[in-house]
């Protein structure tokens, strides 16, 4: 076989890819595994979105290539939704770019801004894709600490002590995954001032704002409406139960959107038009749909809390998003080993916090994306495991 590229020496197979393969093998052997690790919504998207996509599929003129920027109707719908949801203004003609899921936006924005040898600020703990993309591009990673003691918010004075001379991009993610912590308006203001001072771009990865939020969702763009130092990624995966549809979007200045489209147009060939029609319909739903979905998650959350109580974990009850993040008790000396043992012996999979960074070493994460019956079964299995 031809030798693979050197860049792969810095990138491992995604943790969940390996775990899903292990779980699949266990299930193939007749073992009933309950997967509480992955944040893939099991609830249905809005009916109106499904119907709109299905209707469009039957039309003969929708099966060709779509525009790299997607349809004007989708961009206009996103602009209206941003105004309604976040009270921010974005020009649909030049400041909004639909994506095939927001995950590709992490790669495209990084490719548009960063050269080999540049550096990027990445949260610890944080979404692993930020670091994976940086490693693929030969970019130096500058991790900044997020801790429970500081409400999972960055210490900007601590960050300023780092060598930021080649840093052009900082990733933030609020509501934060994996901790579920929300940002304050004061934090967003401070981040904008920091970016202006250091002449860098800050991108907020924002897929969880409408899931179990108790306050109005917030956007980093509200602190910098000109978007000269900030931009944002959003996703339909969590807020609309459309993870498999691969729909997201990027919001930024015209200059930055043009830079991202220069990358994107050389990688994919646009979003399938019926998917766009479904996304447009999803954006039109009212708050009732989100409230009903969140009511389901609230009931599931109670059972997850009970599971973590059984394990002796501590957790905050005001977390936003699809997960519960909990700190392991001292009696669990190695969280990763405990979770592996739990999977093998009780057939319940939880996520070790260590995969999100060293500041997650003492934590576990559970997903709310399983039916109530499965969660109760998982609780019973863990009770048996602990006997």
ZAMARGU-4260 file (C-alpha; in steps of 0.2 Angstrom, whole numbers, plus 5000, padded with zeros to 4 digits):
<rodrens>
0) 5000/5000/5000 | 5006/5018/4996 | 5011/5027/5012 | 4998/5038/5019 | 5000/5057/5021
5) 5010/5063/5036 | 4996/5073/5042 | 4987/5058/5047 | 5000/5054/5060 | 4993/5068/5071
10) 4975/5063/5069 | 4966/5048/5076 | 4950/5039/5071 | 4936/5049/5080 | 4933/5041/5097
15) 4914/5038/5094 | 4918/5029/5077 | 4928/5016/5086 | 4915/5014/5100 | 4901/5013/5088
20) 4910/4999/5080 | 4913/4990/5097 | 4894/4992/5101 | 4889/4985/5084 | 4900/4970/5087
25) 4892/4967/5104 | 4874/4969/5097 | 4879/4957/5083 | 4883/4944/5096 | 4866/4946/5104
30) 4870/4959/5118 | 4858/4972/5122 | 4869/4988/5123 | 4861/5005/5128 | 4871/5019/5120
35) 4870/5035/5130 | 4885/5042/5122 | 4880/5049/5106 | 4870/5065/5104 | 4860/5060/5089
40) 4842/5065/5091 | 4830/5050/5091 | 4815/5061/5090 | 4807/5066/5073 | 4810/5083/5064
45) 4795/5094/5062 | 4782/5086/5051 | 4781/5102/5041 | 4800/5099/5036 | 4797/5081/5031
50) 4782/5085/5021 | 4791/5100/5012 | 4806/5089/5008 | 4794/5074/5002 | 4784/5086/4991
55) 4800/5093/4983 | 4807/5076/4980 | 4792/5072/4968 | 4797/5087/4957 | 4807/5083/4941
60) 4818/5099/4941 | 4826/5097/4959 | 4838/5083/4956 | 4852/5092/4948 | 4866/5102/4956
65) 4862/5116/4968 | 4870/5133/4970 | 4886/5133/4981 | 4878/5146/4991 | 4861/5137/4992
70) 4845/5145/4987 | 4840/5163/4990 | 4825/5157/4999 | 4834/5147/5011 | 4846/5161/5015
75) 4832/5173/5017 | 4823/5161/5029 | 4839/5159/5039 | 4840/5178/5040 | 4822/5180/5046
80) 4825/5166/5059 | 4841/5174/5066 | 4832/5191/5068 | 4817/5182/5077 | 4828/5170/5088
85) 4844/5181/5092 | 4838/5198/5087 | 4853/5200/5075 | 4854/5206/5057 | 4863/5197/5043
90) 4861/5200/5025 | 4855/5185/5016 | 4864/5190/5000 | 4881/5190/5007 | 4883/5186/5026
95) 4874/5169/5027 | 4881/5153/5020 | 4871/5137/5022 | 4882/5122/5025 | 4881/5103/5024
100) 4881/5102/5043 | 4890/5115/5054 | 4905/5102/5056 | 4911/5106/5038 | 4911/5124/5043
105) 4925/5121/5056 | 4936/5114/5042 | 4931/5127/5029 | 4933/5142/5041 | 4950/5135/5047
110) 4956/5133/5029 | 4950/5150/5024 | 4960/5159/5039 | 4974/5148/5044 | 4991/5144/5036
115) 5003/5130/5042 | 5013/5138/5057 | 4998/5149/5062 | 4990/5145/5079 | 4972/5143/5085
120) 4964/5144/5102 | 4954/5129/5107 | 4944/5126/5123 | 4949/5112/5135 | 4937/5104/5137
125) 4929/5106/5120 | 4923/5098/5104 | 4937/5086/5097 | 4934/5092/5079 | 4943/5109/5082
130) 4959/5100/5087 | 4957/5087/5073 | 4955/5100/5060 | 4970/5110/5066 | 4981/5095/5066
135) 4976/5091/5048 | 4981/5108/5043 | 4997/5109/5052 | 4991/5123/5063 | 4998/5125/5081
140) 4985/5122/5095 | 4985/5134/5109 | 4973/5126/5122 | 4964/5137/5134 | 4957/5131/5151
145) 4939/5130/5155 | 4935/5124/5173 | 4920/5121/5183 | 4927/5133/5196 | 4926/5147/5183
150) 4909/5142/5176 | 4917/5134/5161 | 4921/5152/5154 | 4938/5157/5148 | 4951/5167/5159
155) 4956/5180/5146 | 4970/5186/5157 | 4977/5168/5157 | 4975/5167/5138 | 4984/5184/5135
160) 5000/5176/5144 | 5001/5164/5129 | 5011/5168/5113 | 4997/5175/5102 | 5008/5182/5089
165) 5003/5170/5076 | 4985/5167/5082 | 4972/5171/5070 | 4957/5161/5076 | 4949/5157/5093
170) 4935/5144/5095 | 4921/5146/5108 | 4906/5136/5110 | 4891/5142/5119 | 4880/5135/5125
175) 4896/5124/5129 | 4898/5106/5125 | 4901/5096/5135 | 4898/5106/5151 | 4881/5113/5145
180) 4886/5130/5152 | 4879/5146/5145 | 4888/5162/5141 | 4884/5179/5148 | 4882/5195/5139
185) 4897/5201/5149 | 4908/5186/5142 | 4903/5190/5124 | 4907/5208/5126 | 4924/5204/5134
190) 4928/5191/5120 | 4924/5205/5107 | 4936/5217/5115 | 4949/5203/5117 | 4948/5199/5098
195) 4949/5218/5093 | 4964/5220/5104 | 4973/5205/5097 | 4967/5207/5079 | 4960/5189/5078
200) 4943/5181/5073 | 4932/5172/5086 | 4920/5159/5080 | 4905/5154/5091 | 4900/5136/5087
205) 4881/5137/5092 | 4871/5121/5089 | 4863/5119/5106 | 4855/5136/5110 | 4836/5130/5109
210) 4838/5113/5118 | 4833/5114/5137 | 4837/5133/5137 | 4828/5142/5151 | 4832/5159/5145
215) 4832/5167/5128 | 4846/5160/5117 | 4861/5171/5114 | 4873/5175/5099 | 4891/5181/5100
220) 4886/5192/5085 | 4875/5202/5096 | 4891/5209/5104 | 4899/5213/5087 | 4885/5217/5074
225) 4898/5222/5061 | 4905/5205/5062 | 4923/5212/5060 | 4930/5200/5073 | 4916/5187/5076
230) 4907/5174/5066 | 4895/5160/5071 | 4891/5142/5066 | 4873/5135/5068 | 4866/5118/5065
235) 4849/5110/5062 | 4855/5094/5070 | 4850/5097/5088 | 4838/5111/5087 | 4827/5103/5074
240) 4831/5084/5076 | 4838/5084/5058 | 4856/5077/5062 | 4855/5065/5047 | 4850/5079/5035
245) 4866/5088/5036 | 4860/5106/5037 | 4869/5120/5045 | 4875/5138/5041 | 4889/5150/5044
250) 4886/5169/5048 | 4899/5181/5046 | 4905/5197/5036 | 4904/5197/5017 | 4923/5196/5016
255) 4924/5181/5027 | 4909/5172/5019 | 4917/5174/5002 | 4933/5167/5009 | 4924/5152/5016
260) 4914/5149/4999 | 4931/5149/4990 | 4935/5133/5000 | 4918/5126/5000 | 4915/5127/4982
265) 4930/5117/4978 | 4925/5103/4990 | 4906/5100/4988 | 4893/5103/4975 | 4879/5111/4985
270) 4865/5106/4996 | 4851/5095/4988 | 4836/5106/4985 | 4823/5095/4994 | 4834/5096/5009
275) 4834/5115/5008 | 4815/5115/5006 | 4813/5105/5022 | 4825/5117/5031 | 4815/5132/5026
280) 4799/5124/5033 | 4808/5119/5049 | 4813/5137/5052 | 4795/5143/5051 | 4789/5132/5066
285) 4783/5141/5082 | 4790/5140/5100 | 4777/5127/5104 | 4786/5113/5094 | 4803/5117/5104
290) 4793/5117/5120 | 4786/5100/5117 | 4803/5093/5112 | 4811/5100/5127 | 4797/5093/5138
295) 4802/5076/5132 | 4821/5079/5136 | 4816/5086/5153 | 4808/5069/5158 | 4823/5060/5151
300) 4835/5071/5161 | 4827/5066/5177 | 4832/5048/5174 | 4850/5053/5169 | 4851/5063/5185
305) 4845/5047/5194 | 4859/5037/5185 | 4872/5049/5190 | 4866/5049/5208 | 4868/5030/5208
310) 4886/5033/5203 | 4889/5046/5216 | 4892/5059/5203 | 4889/5078/5205 | 4881/5089/5192
315) 4873/5106/5188 | 4854/5105/5185 | 4854/5121/5173 | 4864/5113/5159 | 4859/5118/5141
320) 4860/5105/5127 | 4857/5087/5123 | 4869/5080/5137 | 4872/5079/5156 | 4889/5082/5161
325) 4894/5075/5178 | 4909/5074/5189 | 4915/5057/5195 | 4917/5054/5213 | 4934/5051/5221
330) 4930/5032/5222 | 4931/5031/5203 | 4950/5033/5201 | 4950/5031/5182 | 4935/5037/5173
335) 4940/5030/5156 | 4943/5012/5163 | 4927/5013/5173 | 4917/5017/5158 | 4925/5003/5148
340) 4921/4991/5162 | 4903/4998/5163 | 4901/4994/5144 | 4908/4977/5145 | 4899/4971/5161
345) 4882/4981/5161 | 4881/4985/5143 | 4878/5003/5145 | 4889/5016/5136 | 4893/5033/5144
350) 4906/5045/5137 | 4922/5048/5146 | 4925/5067/5148 | 4944/5064/5144 | 4940/5064/5125
355) 4936/5082/5126 | 4952/5087/5134 | 4962/5085/5150 | 4950/5096/5160 | 4937/5083/5157
360) 4947/5069/5165 | 4936/5068/5180 | 4920/5069/5171 | 4907/5058/5162 | 4894/5063/5149
365) 4877/5055/5146 | 4865/5059/5131 | 4847/5063/5132 | 4844/5054/5115 | 4837/5038/5121
370) 4818/5034/5124 | 4813/5034/5143 | 4811/5015/5142 | 4829/5013/5137 | 4835/5025/5151
375) 4825/5016/5164 | 4833/4999/5158 | 4850/5007/5158 | 4847/5013/5176 | 4842/4995/5181
380) 4858/4988/5173 | 4869/5000/5182 | 4860/4996/5198 | 4864/4978/5195 | 4882/4982/5191
385) 4885/4992/5207 | 4879/4977/5218
</rodrens>
